[in-house]
Amino acid sequence: MSHAAAGYTRHGGAPVPKAGPFYRYSATFLGATMWFWLFYRAKHDWKQWVGIEHPWDHAH
């Protein structure tokens, strides 16, 4: 017996819902903000990221 005629497919993929424009633009904005922040911190703190100097190794 085949039940595919009733509109059910056993191994079919799950339907992906469509996101509204607010969610798409918000996700793009927040993702871009994250990357800009990472690049900004890398520009200023690259020596700590690489391990050349430590934050506690400065003169008082």
Biopython code that builds the backbone (N, CA, C, O; Angstrom):
import numpy as np
from Bio.PDB.StructureBuilder import StructureBuilder

atoms = [
    (1, "MET", "N", (0.833, -1.181, 0.000)),
    (1, "MET", "CA", (0.000, 0.000, 0.000)),
    (1, "MET", "C", (0.876, 1.242, 0.000)),
    (1, "MET", "O", (1.834, 1.350, 0.766)),
    (2, "SER", "N", (0.542, 2.135, -0.837)),
    (2, "SER", "CA", (1.303, 3.371, -0.936)),
    (2, "SER", "C", (0.466, 4.523, -0.401)),
    (2, "SER", "O", (-0.677, 4.735, -0.805)),
    (3, "HIS", "N", (1.074, 5.259, 0.521)),
    (3, "HIS", "CA", (0.370, 6.405, 1.088)),
    (3, "HIS", "C", (0.853, 7.713, 0.497)),
    (3, "HIS", "O", (0.434, 8.779, 0.948)),
    (4, "ALA", "N", (1.727, 7.662, -0.507)),
    (4, "ALA", "CA", (2.246, 8.887, -1.111)),
    (4, "ALA", "C", (1.149, 9.654, -1.844)),
    (4, "ALA", "O", (1.252, 10.867, -2.032)),
    (5, "ALA", "N", (0.127, 8.964, -2.246)),
    (5, "ALA", "CA", (-0.961, 9.640, -2.943)),
    (5, "ALA", "C", (-1.724, 10.569, -2.007)),
    (5, "ALA", "O", (-2.413, 11.481, -2.463)),
    (6, "ALA", "N", (-1.606, 10.342, -0.690)),
    (6, "ALA", "CA", (-2.305, 11.180, 0.281)),
    (6, "ALA", "C", (-1.523, 12.453, 0.603)),
    (6, "ALA", "O", (-1.983, 13.253, 1.418)),
    (7, "GLY", "N", (-0.356, 12.666, -0.008)),
    (7, "GLY", "CA", (0.418, 13.882, 0.221)),
    (7, "GLY", "C", (1.501, 13.723, 1.272)),
    (7, "GLY", "O", (2.099, 14.717, 1.684)),
    (8, "TYR", "N", (1.769, 12.520, 1.713)),
    (8, "TYR", "CA", (2.785, 12.277, 2.735)),
    (8, "TYR", "C", (3.938, 11.525, 2.104)),
    (8, "TYR", "O", (3.738, 10.471, 1.502)),
    (9, "THR", "N", (5.136, 12.055, 2.236)),
    (9, "THR", "CA", (6.331, 11.395, 1.751)),
    (9, "THR", "C", (7.185, 11.064, 2.957)),
    (9, "THR", "O", (7.520, 11.949, 3.745)),
    (10, "ARG", "N", (7.536, 9.820, 3.106)),
    (10, "ARG", "CA", (8.210, 9.370, 4.323)),
    (10, "ARG", "C", (9.579, 10.011, 4.517)),
    (10, "ARG", "O", (9.889, 10.448, 5.625)),
    (11, "HIS", "N", (10.398, 10.082, 3.493)),
    (11, "HIS", "CA", (11.755, 10.588, 3.634)),
    (11, "HIS", "C", (11.926, 11.959, 2.986)),
    (11, "HIS", "O", (13.025, 12.308, 2.555)),
    (12, "GLY", "N", (10.887, 12.711, 2.917)),
    (12, "GLY", "CA", (10.986, 14.055, 2.350)),
    (12, "GLY", "C", (11.601, 15.019, 3.364)),
    (12, "GLY", "O", (11.525, 14.781, 4.570)),
    (13, "GLY", "N", (12.193, 16.074, 2.895)),
    (13, "GLY", "CA", (12.785, 17.075, 3.769)),
    (13, "GLY", "C", (11.718, 17.887, 4.484)),
    (13, "GLY", "O", (10.579, 17.989, 4.030)),
    (14, "ALA", "N", (12.111, 18.456, 5.600)),
    (14, "ALA", "CA", (11.188, 19.293, 6.356)),
    (14, "ALA", "C", (10.974, 20.609, 5.611)),
    (14, "ALA", "O", (11.915, 21.149, 5.030)),
    (15, "PRO", "N", (9.772, 21.120, 5.621)),
    (15, "PRO", "CA", (9.532, 22.394, 4.939)),
    (15, "PRO", "C", (10.204, 23.540, 5.703)),
    (15, "PRO", "O", (10.098, 23.625, 6.927)),
    (16, "VAL", "N", (10.881, 24.400, 4.983)),
    (16, "VAL", "CA", (11.576, 25.525, 5.598)),
    (16, "VAL", "C", (10.648, 26.736, 5.569)),
    (16, "VAL", "O", (10.205, 27.149, 4.497)),
    (17, "PRO", "N", (10.352, 27.304, 6.728)),
    (17, "PRO", "CA", (9.461, 28.468, 6.726)),
    (17, "PRO", "C", (10.167, 29.706, 6.175)),
    (17, "PRO", "O", (11.383, 29.845, 6.303)),
    (18, "LYS", "N", (9.410, 30.582, 5.575)),
    (18, "LYS", "CA", (9.952, 31.828, 5.039)),
    (18, "LYS", "C", (10.020, 32.856, 6.167)),
    (18, "LYS", "O", (9.041, 33.073, 6.882)),
    (19, "ALA", "N", (11.175, 33.479, 6.317)),
    (19, "ALA", "CA", (11.335, 34.522, 7.325)),
    (19, "ALA", "C", (10.897, 35.856, 6.734)),
    (19, "ALA", "O", (11.081, 36.120, 5.545)),
    (20, "GLY", "N", (10.326, 36.674, 7.573)),
    (20, "GLY", "CA", (9.879, 37.985, 7.129)),
    (20, "GLY", "C", (11.054, 38.928, 6.894)),
    (20, "GLY", "O", (12.177, 38.635, 7.303)),
    (21, "PRO", "N", (10.800, 40.056, 6.240)),
    (21, "PRO", "CA", (11.888, 40.985, 5.939)),
    (21, "PRO", "C", (12.542, 41.566, 7.192)),
    (21, "PRO", "O", (13.749, 41.810, 7.191)),
    (22, "PHE", "N", (11.779, 41.792, 8.256)),
    (22, "PHE", "CA", (12.365, 42.322, 9.492)),
    (22, "PHE", "C", (13.429, 41.382, 10.028)),
    (22, "PHE", "O", (14.501, 41.831, 10.434)),
    (23, "TYR", "N", (13.154, 40.090, 10.037)),
    (23, "TYR", "CA", (14.102, 39.112, 10.568)),
    (23, "TYR", "C", (15.322, 38.971, 9.662)),
    (23, "TYR", "O", (16.440, 38.818, 10.153)),
    (24, "ARG", "N", (15.120, 39.020, 8.364)),
    (24, "ARG", "CA", (16.256, 38.924, 7.443)),
    (24, "ARG", "C", (17.181, 40.122, 7.573)),
    (24, "ARG", "O", (18.398, 39.959, 7.648)),
    (25, "TYR", "N", (16.613, 41.333, 7.601)),
    (25, "TYR", "CA", (17.447, 42.533, 7.716)),
    (25, "TYR", "C", (18.086, 42.634, 9.095)),
    (25, "TYR", "O", (19.224, 43.087, 9.218)),
    (26, "SER", "N", (17.369, 42.218, 10.129)),
    (26, "SER", "CA", (17.952, 42.230, 11.476)),
    (26, "SER", "C", (19.125, 41.264, 11.562)),
    (26, "SER", "O", (20.155, 41.598, 12.148)),
    (27, "ALA", "N", (18.989, 40.090, 10.998)),
    (27, "ALA", "CA", (20.073, 39.106, 11.023)),
    (27, "ALA", "C", (21.279, 39.612, 10.240)),
    (27, "ALA", "O", (22.416, 39.427, 10.677)),
    (28, "THR", "N", (21.055, 40.241, 9.102)),
    (28, "THR", "CA", (22.160, 40.797, 8.320)),
    (28, "THR", "C", (22.854, 41.913, 9.086)),
    (28, "THR", "O", (24.084, 41.966, 9.118)),
    (29, "PHE", "N", (22.090, 42.798, 9.701)),
    (29, "PHE", "CA", (22.657, 43.910, 10.458)),
    (29, "PHE", "C", (23.458, 43.411, 11.656)),
    (29, "PHE", "O", (24.573, 43.878, 11.890)),
    (30, "LEU", "N", (22.910, 42.474, 12.413)),
    (30, "LEU", "CA", (23.618, 41.971, 13.589)),
    (30, "LEU", "C", (24.852, 41.165, 13.196)),
    (30, "LEU", "O", (25.873, 41.230, 13.882)),
    (31, "GLY", "N", (24.775, 40.407, 12.106)),
    (31, "GLY", "CA", (25.945, 39.665, 11.641)),
    (31, "GLY", "C", (27.056, 40.590, 11.180)),
    (31, "GLY", "O", (28.227, 40.347, 11.473)),
    (32, "ALA", "N", (26.703, 41.652, 10.458)),
    (32, "ALA", "CA", (27.714, 42.619, 10.019)),
    (32, "ALA", "C", (28.316, 43.346, 11.212)),
    (32, "ALA", "O", (29.521, 43.595, 11.240)),
    (33, "THR", "N", (27.491, 43.690, 12.199)),
    (33, "THR", "CA", (27.998, 44.346, 13.407)),
    (33, "THR", "C", (28.983, 43.453, 14.133)),
    (33, "THR", "O", (30.009, 43.932, 14.615)),
    (34, "MET", "N", (28.692, 42.168, 14.219)),
    (34, "MET", "CA", (29.603, 41.238, 14.874)),
    (34, "MET", "C", (30.956, 41.215, 14.169)),
    (34, "MET", "O", (31.997, 41.299, 14.821)),
    (35, "TRP", "N", (30.947, 41.101, 12.826)),
    (35, "TRP", "CA", (32.210, 41.037, 12.095)),
    (35, "TRP", "C", (32.976, 42.345, 12.184)),
    (35, "TRP", "O", (34.199, 42.322, 12.321)),
    (36, "PHE", "N", (32.299, 43.489, 12.110)),
    (36, "PHE", "CA", (32.991, 44.772, 12.249)),
    (36, "PHE", "C", (33.620, 44.898, 13.627)),
    (36, "PHE", "O", (34.733, 45.409, 13.753)),
    (37, "TRP", "N", (32.920, 44.438, 14.664)),
    (37, "TRP", "CA", (33.462, 44.491, 16.023)),
    (37, "TRP", "C", (34.688, 43.579, 16.151)),
    (37, "TRP", "O", (35.678, 43.972, 16.768)),
    (38, "LEU", "N", (34.640, 42.394, 15.591)),
    (38, "LEU", "CA", (35.795, 41.499, 15.648)),
    (38, "LEU", "C", (37.000, 42.101, 14.934)),
    (38, "LEU", "O", (38.117, 42.041, 15.449)),
    (39, "PHE", "N", (36.788, 42.678, 13.758)),
    (39, "PHE", "CA", (37.901, 43.291, 13.031)),
    (39, "PHE", "C", (38.439, 44.516, 13.760)),
    (39, "PHE", "O", (39.645, 44.761, 13.751)),
    (40, "TYR", "N", (37.562, 45.282, 14.387)),
    (40, "TYR", "CA", (37.997, 46.447, 15.158)),
    (40, "TYR", "C", (38.859, 46.012, 16.337)),
    (40, "TYR", "O", (39.910, 46.601, 16.588)),
    (41, "ARG", "N", (38.418, 44.981, 17.064)),
    (41, "ARG", "CA", (39.203, 44.501, 18.210)),
    (41, "ARG", "C", (40.502, 43.863, 17.737)),
    (41, "ARG", "O", (41.526, 43.997, 18.407)),
    (42, "ALA", "N", (40.487, 43.182, 16.614)),
    (42, "ALA", "CA", (41.716, 42.578, 16.092)),
    (42, "ALA", "C", (42.717, 43.659, 15.699)),
    (42, "ALA", "O", (43.923, 43.470, 15.857)),
    (43, "LYS", "N", (42.233, 44.779, 15.194)),
    (43, "LYS", "CA", (43.126, 45.872, 14.816)),
    (43, "LYS", "C", (43.831, 46.442, 16.043)),
    (43, "LYS", "O", (45.013, 46.778, 15.979)),
    (44, "HIS", "N", (43.117, 46.551, 17.152)),
    (44, "HIS", "CA", (43.682, 47.173, 18.343)),
    (44, "HIS", "C", (44.363, 46.178, 19.285)),
    (44, "HIS", "O", (45.265, 46.567, 20.026)),
    (45, "ASP", "N", (43.962, 44.926, 19.278)),
    (45, "ASP", "CA", (44.481, 43.947, 20.236)),
    (45, "ASP", "C", (45.152, 42.761, 19.564)),
    (45, "ASP", "O", (45.182, 41.674, 20.141)),
    (46, "TRP", "N", (45.684, 42.934, 18.376)),
    (46, "TRP", "CA", (46.228, 41.786, 17.651)),
    (46, "TRP", "C", (47.403, 41.163, 18.373)),
    (46, "TRP", "O", (47.605, 39.954, 18.263)),
    (47, "LYS", "N", (48.191, 41.940, 19.110)),
    (47, "LYS", "CA", (49.342, 41.369, 19.810)),
    (47, "LYS", "C", (48.899, 40.427, 20.925)),
    (47, "LYS", "O", (49.550, 39.412, 21.173)),
    (48, "GLN", "N", (47.799, 40.752, 21.597)),
    (48, "GLN", "CA", (47.278, 39.850, 22.624)),
    (48, "GLN", "C", (46.678, 38.596, 21.992)),
    (48, "GLN", "O", (46.801, 37.502, 22.545)),
    (49, "TRP", "N", (46.029, 38.750, 20.834)),
    (49, "TRP", "CA", (45.431, 37.602, 20.164)),
    (49, "TRP", "C", (46.491, 36.623, 19.694)),
    (49, "TRP", "O", (46.309, 35.409, 19.782)),
    (50, "VAL", "N", (47.619, 37.166, 19.187)),
    (50, "VAL", "CA", (48.686, 36.316, 18.667)),
    (50, "VAL", "C", (49.527, 35.742, 19.803)),
    (50, "VAL", "O", (50.125, 34.676, 19.656)),
    (51, "GLY", "N", (49.575, 36.442, 20.930)),
    (51, "GLY", "CA", (50.353, 35.965, 22.068)),
    (51, "GLY", "C", (51.704, 36.630, 22.200)),
    (51, "GLY", "O", (52.553, 36.144, 22.948)),
    (52, "ILE", "N", (51.934, 37.740, 21.488)),
    (52, "ILE", "CA", (53.207, 38.451, 21.564)),
    (52, "ILE", "C", (53.350, 39.153, 22.909)),
    (52, "ILE", "O", (54.428, 39.139, 23.504)),
    (53, "GLU", "N", (52.280, 39.761, 23.390)),
    (53, "GLU", "CA", (52.308, 40.409, 24.700)),
    (53, "GLU", "C", (51.020, 40.084, 25.442)),
    (53, "GLU", "O", (50.013, 39.708, 24.842)),
    (54, "HIS", "N", (51.074, 40.236, 26.751)),
    (54, "HIS", "CA", (49.918, 39.953, 27.594)),
    (54, "HIS", "C", (49.395, 41.256, 28.175)),
    (54, "HIS", "O", (50.158, 42.212, 28.310)),
    (55, "PRO", "N", (48.128, 41.321, 28.518)),
    (55, "PRO", "CA", (47.570, 42.563, 29.055)),
    (55, "PRO", "C", (48.223, 42.979, 30.372)),
    (55, "PRO", "O", (48.230, 44.165, 30.701)),
    (56, "TRP", "N", (48.765, 42.038, 31.123)),
    (56, "TRP", "CA", (49.373, 42.357, 32.417)),
    (56, "TRP", "C", (50.864, 42.659, 32.305)),
    (56, "TRP", "O", (51.516, 42.868, 33.328)),
    (57, "ASP", "N", (51.423, 42.688, 31.101)),
    (57, "ASP", "CA", (52.851, 42.937, 30.895)),
    (57, "ASP", "C", (53.165, 44.400, 30.586)),
    (57, "ASP", "O", (54.086, 44.664, 29.813)),
    (58, "HIS", "N", (52.449, 45.343, 31.149)),
    (58, "HIS", "CA", (52.728, 46.747, 30.869)),
    (58, "HIS", "C", (53.409, 47.387, 32.080)),
    (58, "HIS", "O", (53.301, 46.886, 33.199)),
    (59, "ALA", "N", (54.101, 48.482, 31.848)),
    (59, "ALA", "CA", (54.812, 49.177, 32.928)),
    (59, "ALA", "C", (53.842, 50.086, 33.675)),
    (59, "ALA", "O", (52.952, 50.692, 33.078)),
    (60, "HIS", "N", (54.027, 50.168, 34.970)),
    (60, "HIS", "CA", (53.168, 51.049, 35.782)),
    (60, "HIS", "C", (53.831, 52.364, 35.993)),
    (60, "HIS", "O", (53.269, 53.240, 36.650)),
]
sb = StructureBuilder()
sb.init_structure("model")
sb.init_model(0)
sb.init_chain("A")
sb.init_seg("    ")
for serial, (resi, resn, name, xyz) in enumerate(atoms, 1):
    if name == "N":
        sb.init_residue(resn, " ", resi, " ")
    sb.init_atom(name, np.array(xyz, "f"), 0.0, 1.0, " ", f" {name:<3s}", serial, name[0])
structure = sb.get_structure()
